[in-house]
C-alpha cells in the first residue's frame, strides 16, 4: 500500500497539568505508530488563547504531528481523536511535495541559525581568578 505524508494538528484541553499533556501527546504518538504510521516530527506548539470558546475552554494546547502512513490510517486516527475527551479539535491534512520541501528547507535553515554556544576553551583562554 502506498504511503503518504500527513500533518495532524491536535488541540488538547489546556486545563490538564503539564505531565498529563505530555502523557496525552505520547499517547497520540503511539496511536499513529500502532495504526501503521511512522513519525517524522512532533512539534509541541504549547498553550494558546483561542479566538472563541471551545467546549467551555478559552485556552488550548496545540501539538502538530507530521508522519508517513498508508491512506487508510486517517479514518482510524480521526476516530480515536473524536473518542478522546481531552482532544478538543483536530485536523489532518495530506502534505504535498512542496510542503515537504518547505519543512526540510526550514529545518535546515533553523539548524544553521543555532550558534555554537558551548565551545571548548583552549588552555590560553582559561583565566583563573585567585584572590589572596
Secondary structure, 3 states (H helix, E strand, C coil): CCEEEEEEEEEEECCCCHHHHHHHHHHHHHHHHHCCCEEEEEEEEEEEEEEEEECCEEEEEEEEEEEEEECCHHHHHHHHHHHCCCEEEEEEEECCHHHHHHHHHHHHHHHHHCCCCCCCCCCCCCCCCCCC
